[in-house]
Amino acid sequence: MTNPHPVDSDGLTRILFGASAFHLLHAGCELGLFDRLSEAGPQTQAQLAEGLTLHPRAVQILLLGTTSLGLTVRDGDRYANAPLIAGQIADGSWEIVEDIVQFEDRVVMPAASDLVEALRHNTNVGLRRIPGEGDDLYHRLASQPDLETLFYRCMRSWSRLSNPILVDRADLAGVSRVLDVGGGDGVNAIALAEANPDPAFTVVDLPGALDIARKRIAERGLTERISVAPGDIFADAFPVGYDCVLFANQLVIWSPEENAALLAKAYACLPPGGQVLIFNAFSDDTGDGPLYAALDNVYFATLPAPSSTLYHWGQYEEWLGEAGFGRVERLPGGTWTPHGVLRAWK
């Protein structure tokens, strides 16, 4: 049982005012509170008011919130970052968190207000918050260049957070060519290429994503090993000549029928013995967690595509079997995020 303890009054308070908790975290990031405490060390309220150029009342409100939430800690009249945040700033991973905070603020929060209607109508009603054409977020971003840039930057940060799991669990020994379907800005192919010196990679995605991918690939000096190919993953046939097909953070976007179709296309393009890798966050087969998946699913329910969701492991295994794949291997990540890899062979 994932959560054996029913909610208490303190837990209910955190849920009831959950949006306020997020906004306090966002304010701390945007106003430079955490960076200031990292650079200057423990500070009084008066020192922070001067350093952040904020009115004392504003600092009092901000510190009451961040300290009550455990984001900052107080010793006497001085405040410091919580040990977790201090450690993440020190090792450089805090910039990932700050990108995720921006993503939640700019992309997820406006659409999340449509959750009731999204559930009532079983579709991504929150997409109405994004101007443009098409019934999924990715086509609409093409007409919103600033938001598109933010989106792919934040997707790269999400990938940086979870890609150590992909690199650790995706065994590419003996693989010569990998087709990265819907590979976005190339972050997954880059991570795998740097960890595995032998395979070549091709990233297939919409043109807007590939513009960013080309730049990222060149920056890492990998243009000889990673190519890009514009295409519609549903309308266009998958190219042959690959012995591994990768779906990284891709199959959470589409409906069961669309996922089954994509896996069938992967099976058709692979040679005997070829493999497919599915990498993303998974929910538990028991249907009661983990909490990360449950909360992240608000985004998938309201915005990306009409049927997006964090599926459980067994659903993918069923689709793989229907597509014709034989042996299937589960490779959970074993970290605080519910990411993992499913590996199957033709």
Secondary structure, DSSP 8 states (H G I E B T S, - for coil): ----S---HHHHHHHHTHHHHHHHHHHHHHTTHHHHHHHH-SB-HHHHHHHTT--HHHHHHHHHHHHHTTSEEEETTEEEE-HHHHHHHHHTTHHHHHHHHHHIIIIIHHHHTTHHHHHHHTS-GGGGGS-SSSSSHHHHHTT-HHHHHHHHHHHHHHHHHHHHHHHHH---TT--EEEEET-TTSHHHHHHHHH-SS-EEEEEE-HHHHHHHHHHHHHTT-TTTEEEEE--TTTS---SS-SEEEEES-TTSS-HHHHHHHHHHHHHHS-TT-EEEEEEE-B-TTSS--HHHHHHHHHHHHSSSTT----BHHHHHHHHHHHT---EEEEE--SSS-EEEEEEE-
